[in-house]
Amino acid sequence: MNGKDRNFFRKMAIRENPIRSVMCLPLGLDLDEIAWRATREEILIERLRMLKATWDREDLERYRRYAAELALVVEKDREYIERANAIECEEAWHRQQLADGASVMQKFLARYQDELDGLRQSELRARLVRAGKEIERDRCRVEKEELTRRGVYRGR
């Protein structure tokens, strides 16, 4: 390295880092001995770091897209479940209505049967009352005939 290059690097070092000067260096260390350019390994490491950052960004973007797709699937499943629950609730309501309708129908039939039985029972009661009166008349007639035959009863 010639003198011009040495002075150039010294001035560049002072310009880029004005705090640094020869006085700040420990004894036995010269600015010319410091490798200011990156080595091949450092360049490769930097490229790998940049590639890793790119891959991480791409992975993150892919994960975000996948999460968005999953969110859509979850939303569709949620809507499907809501519709299924609504249909199930409606079917339960219809089953309840059928059950209530059957019990209501049984109540109506029982009521109508009671009315029909009530009419029949009232007819039977009236017939029973008539039969009872007829039996009482026959009993009175037979008793009157028996009393007349014995002579206990005298007619008018």
C-alpha positions as CSV (number, residue, x, y, z in Angstrom):
1,M,0.0,0.0,0.0
2,N,1.5,3.3,-1.0
3,G,1.3,6.6,0.8
4,K,-1.7,8.0,-1.2
5,D,-3.8,5.0,-0.4
6,R,-2.8,5.2,3.3
7,N,-3.7,8.8,3.5
8,F,-7.0,8.2,1.6
9,F,-8.1,5.5,4.0
10,R,-7.1,7.6,7.0
11,K,-9.1,10.6,5.7
12,M,-12.1,8.3,4.9
13,A,-12.0,6.8,8.4
14,I,-11.9,10.3,10.0
15,R,-14.7,11.5,7.7
16,E,-16.9,8.5,8.4
17,N,-16.2,8.4,12.1
18,P,-14.8,11.8,13.2
19,I,-14.5,10.7,16.8
20,R,-12.0,8.1,15.8
21,S,-8.5,9.3,15.5
22,V,-5.1,7.9,16.0
23,M,-5.1,9.1,19.6
24,C,-8.1,6.9,20.4
25,L,-6.4,3.7,19.2
26,P,-4.5,1.6,21.7
27,L,-0.8,1.5,21.4
28,G,0.6,-0.6,18.7
29,L,-2.4,-0.4,16.5
30,D,-2.3,1.5,13.3
31,L,-5.3,2.5,11.1
32,D,-3.6,1.0,8.1
33,E,-3.8,-2.4,9.8
34,I,-7.6,-2.4,10.1
35,A,-9.4,-4.1,7.3
36,W,-12.1,-1.6,6.4
37,R,-13.6,-3.6,3.6
38,A,-15.7,-6.7,4.3
39,T,-14.2,-10.0,3.8
40,R,-15.6,-12.7,1.5
41,E,-17.1,-14.5,4.5
42,E,-18.7,-11.3,5.9
43,I,-20.2,-10.6,2.5
44,L,-21.6,-14.2,2.3
45,I,-23.0,-13.9,5.9
46,E,-24.6,-10.6,5.0
47,R,-26.2,-12.1,1.8
48,L,-27.4,-15.1,3.9
49,R,-28.9,-12.7,6.5
50,M,-30.7,-10.8,3.7
51,L,-31.9,-14.1,2.1
52,K,-33.2,-15.3,5.5
53,A,-35.0,-11.9,6.0
54,T,-36.6,-12.4,2.5
55,W,-37.6,-15.9,3.3
56,D,-39.0,-14.9,6.6
57,R,-41.1,-12.1,4.9
58,E,-42.3,-14.6,2.3
59,D,-43.2,-17.2,5.0
60,L,-45.0,-14.5,7.0
61,E,-47.0,-13.5,3.9
62,R,-47.8,-17.1,3.1
63,Y,-48.9,-17.7,6.7
64,R,-51.1,-14.6,6.6
65,R,-52.7,-15.7,3.3
66,Y,-53.3,-19.2,4.9
67,A,-54.8,-17.6,8.0
68,A,-57.1,-15.5,5.9
69,E,-58.2,-18.6,4.0
70,L,-58.8,-20.4,7.3
71,A,-60.8,-17.4,8.6
72,L,-63.0,-17.7,5.5
73,V,-63.5,-21.4,6.1
74,V,-64.2,-20.7,9.8
75,E,-66.8,-18.0,8.9
76,K,-68.5,-20.3,6.4
77,D,-68.6,-23.1,9.0
78,R,-70.0,-20.7,11.6
79,E,-72.7,-19.7,9.1
80,Y,-73.4,-23.3,8.3
81,I,-73.7,-24.1,12.0
82,E,-76.0,-21.2,12.6
83,R,-78.3,-22.3,9.7
84,A,-78.2,-25.9,11.0
85,N,-79.1,-24.7,14.5
86,A,-82.0,-22.6,13.1
87,I,-83.3,-25.6,11.1
88,E,-83.0,-27.8,14.1
89,C,-84.8,-25.3,16.3
90,E,-87.6,-24.9,13.7
91,E,-87.9,-28.7,13.5
92,A,-88.1,-28.9,17.3
93,W,-90.9,-26.3,17.2
94,H,-92.8,-28.2,14.5
95,R,-92.4,-31.4,16.6
96,Q,-93.7,-29.6,19.6
97,Q,-96.6,-28.2,17.6
98,L,-97.5,-31.7,16.4
99,A,-97.3,-33.0,19.9
100,D,-99.4,-30.1,21.2
101,G,-101.7,-30.6,18.3
102,A,-102.1,-34.2,19.1
103,S,-102.8,-33.5,22.8
104,V,-105.2,-30.7,21.7
105,M,-106.9,-33.1,19.3
106,Q,-107.2,-35.7,22.1
107,K,-108.7,-33.0,24.4
108,F,-111.2,-32.0,21.7
109,L,-112.1,-35.7,21.1
110,A,-112.5,-36.3,24.8
111,R,-114.7,-33.2,25.1
112,Y,-116.8,-34.2,22.1
113,Q,-117.0,-37.7,23.5
114,D,-118.1,-36.3,26.9
115,E,-120.8,-34.2,25.1
116,L,-122.0,-37.2,23.2
117,D,-121.9,-39.4,26.3
118,G,-123.6,-36.6,28.1
119,L,-126.4,-36.6,25.6
120,R,-126.6,-40.4,25.8
121,Q,-126.4,-40.3,29.6
122,S,-129.2,-37.7,29.7
123,E,-131.3,-39.9,27.4
124,L,-130.5,-42.9,29.6
125,R,-131.4,-40.9,32.7
126,A,-134.7,-39.7,31.3
127,R,-135.4,-43.3,30.3
128,L,-134.4,-44.4,33.8
129,V,-136.7,-41.8,35.4
130,R,-139.6,-42.9,33.1
131,A,-138.9,-46.5,34.0
132,G,-138.8,-45.6,37.7
133,K,-142.1,-43.8,37.4
134,E,-143.6,-46.7,35.5
135,I,-142.3,-49.2,38.1
136,E,-143.7,-46.9,40.9
137,R,-147.1,-46.8,39.1
138,D,-147.1,-50.6,38.6
139,R,-146.1,-51.1,42.3
140,C,-148.9,-48.7,43.4
141,R,-151.4,-50.4,41.1
142,V,-150.4,-53.9,42.4
143,E,-150.5,-52.7,46.0
144,K,-153.9,-51.1,45.4
145,E,-155.2,-54.3,43.9
146,E,-153.8,-56.4,46.8
147,L,-155.3,-54.0,49.3
148,T,-158.6,-54.0,47.5
149,R,-158.6,-57.8,47.4
150,R,-158.0,-57.9,51.2
151,G,-160.7,-55.4,51.7
152,V,-158.4,-52.9,53.4
153,Y,-158.8,-50.4,50.6
154,R,-162.1,-49.1,49.6
155,G,-162.3,-47.1,46.4
156,R,-163.9,-43.8,46.2
